[in-house]
Every structure is written in structure tokens, then in C-alpha cells.
Amino acid sequence: MKKIVLFIAFVVFANVSFGQPWLNNLPKTKTSKQLTFFDYQKAFNDYWKPYNLDRSGYYLKNGVKTKASGW
């Protein structure tokens, strides 16, 4: 039973720790209650800007059209 609980806890932690890296671009000067939709939108767009995505979430990687994971 302990092994199952430990495994589930690991999977949940791993899933949360690697999700949405663009959240690191949120302003550090505001608390979570002070953040607005526009703060989240800017953080998301700033994260993906270097990839030059098209409107459908694809970019060119080594000449191959690739779907942006998490976009």
C-alpha cells in the first residue's frame, strides 16, 4: 500500500513541477491575488515569442513543422 501511495505522490509531483514553465515569467512584484488576466497573457506570449509560432501553435524546428507542446 505504501508503494502505491508513494508512486501516486511522485506522479502528481512530477506532473505539477514540469507544467506550464511560462508561469515563471509572471511579475514577481505582485501577489497571486494582484495578478490580472493581462499579466498571465503577457507571461504566456513572452515565453513563446522566440519560437515564432503561427496561429495554430506550430513552429519550424530544423526545417520541420513542430507542434509547440503546451501551447
C-alpha positions in Angstrom: 0.0 0.0 0.0 2.8 2.4 0.8 4.4 1.8 -2.6 1.2 2.7 -4.3 0.7 5.9 -2.4 4.4 6.9 -2.9 4.1 6.2 -6.6 0.9 8.3 -6.9 2.5 11.1 -5.0 5.6 11.0 -7.3 3.5 11.1 -10.4 1.4 14.1 -9.2 4.5 16.0 -8.1 6.4 15.3 -11.3 3.3 16.4 -13.3 3.0 19.7 -11.4 6.7 20.5 -11.3 7.1 20.4 -15.1 3.8 22.0 -16.1 3.5 25.5 -17.5 7.0 26.9 -17.5 5.8 30.2 -18.8 4.4 30.9 -15.3 8.0 31.8 -14.3 7.5 35.0 -16.5 4.8 36.4 -14.2 5.7 39.6 -12.4 7.5 38.8 -9.1 6.4 42.2 -7.6 2.7 41.2 -7.4 1.0 38.6 -5.2 -1.2 36.0 -6.7 -4.3 38.0 -5.8 -3.0 41.1 -7.6 -2.2 39.3 -10.9 -4.6 40.1 -13.7 -5.5 38.3 -16.9 -3.2 40.6 -18.8 -0.3 39.6 -16.6 -0.9 36.0 -17.5 -1.4 36.8 -21.1 1.9 38.7 -21.3 3.8 36.0 -19.5 2.5 33.4 -21.9 3.2 35.5 -25.0 6.7 36.4 -23.8 7.5 32.8 -23.2 6.5 31.7 -26.7 7.8 34.8 -28.6 11.2 33.3 -29.6 9.6 30.3 -31.3 7.8 32.5 -33.9 4.6 30.4 -33.7 1.9 30.5 -36.3 -1.7 30.9 -35.2 -2.2 27.2 -34.9 0.7 26.6 -32.4 3.3 25.3 -34.8 6.9 26.4 -35.4 9.8 25.3 -37.5 12.5 23.2 -35.8 15.4 22.2 -38.0 13.1 22.8 -41.0 10.3 20.5 -39.7 6.9 21.9 -38.7 6.6 21.0 -35.0 3.6 21.4 -32.6 4.5 23.6 -29.6 3.9 21.4 -26.5 1.6 23.2 -24.1 0.6 25.9 -26.5 
